[in-house]
Amino acid sequence: MEQAITSAVLQSRLADELVAAGALFHRRGWVPATGGNFSARLALDRMLITVSGVHKGELSNDDFLVADLHGKPLQAGRKASYETGLHAQLYRFDPSIGAVLHVHTVANTVLSRRSDRVRLQAYELLKILPGISEPETVVEVPVFENDQDIARLSQRVDAHMKGHQLPAAYLIAGHGLYAWGDNVAQARHRVEALEFMFECELWNQKEPA
């Protein structure tokens, strides 16, 4: 009984944090329409994730479901986002990941259509990313080709991550950013930092040669 109460309290707290992240991202125009999805780890084998088709700027605690780490909802009658498999892949890959946030912005969408990676350097905010202590460090955010077959896409991401150390983020071409952290706050900070740098890169590319 005590364990069930503890789990319910954790689920409510994580939902509150994800609702707040959605409201912030909506104010910044990063989750248009019903785009994006958010999740947080509940246990080694479970996650809390937004249900399909809800507006991320208008979330309530009822707009989440519990799923296993293969993306299967554990609550009858509830439909998970079709991108749940991408969240599950990250939680399976690294047990230290505590939250995953996915947003659609103008900057990340445009940049992800121009190259197979976005190169970042000489930004102070790079130090928010794991393992970065100097702004002059070169960070490359990989871009994966979009694929409506999420199982196939998650396998490509998984294979890439086994051979490369990622900056706690990747892009899907023409689609958006996935970023993660030990907890919701850290994941949110990384989204904010990356989106600031992406906007700078987009403006830099607009400048005349």
Secondary structure, DSSP 8 states (H G I E B T S, - for coil): -HHHHHHHHHHHHHHHHHHHHHHHHHHTT-S-TT--EEEEEEETTEEEEEBTT--TTS--GGGEEEEETTS-BSSTT--B-TTHHHHHHHHHH-TT--EEEEE--HHHHHHHTT-SEEEE-S-GGGGGSTT---TTS-EEEEEE---S-HHHHHHHHHHHHHHS---SEEEETTTEEEEEESSHHHHHHHHHHHHHHHHHHHHHHHS--
